[in-house]
C-alpha cells in the first residue's frame, strides 16, 4: 500500500468517442482535498510479467464547486496525479454519513488505457 496525501489532482471526464472509437475528454478539472492510495498489480501476459498500478482516489467534501454523484459521468474519466501518472476511473461511489450528508467521493482507478 502506498498512501499519499496530495493537494490536488486533475480529472478530465469522458465526453464521447471519435469515429475511430477513441475517447474524447473534456476540460481538465482540478480537485483539492484528496487522498490517493496506489497499489501494484502483477500480471503475466504470455511469458512476460507486467506491473500495473491500481489506485483508490478519495475526494473529500466540501469542494469549491459541486461534484456530480452520477456514476455514469465518472466511468472512463482520466486522472493525472502530480507525477503525471495517468489513471482511468473504473468505478465510482458517493459516500454519505448517518445524516445522509455527502462526505466523500471514492473512485477506483487503473493505470493505462481505458
Secondary structure by P-SEA (a helix, b strand, c coil): cbbbbbcbbbbbcccccccccbbbbccbbbbccbbbbbbbbbbbcccbbbbbbbbbbbbcccccbbbbcccccccbbbbbccccbbbbbcbbbbbbcccccccbbbbbbbcccc
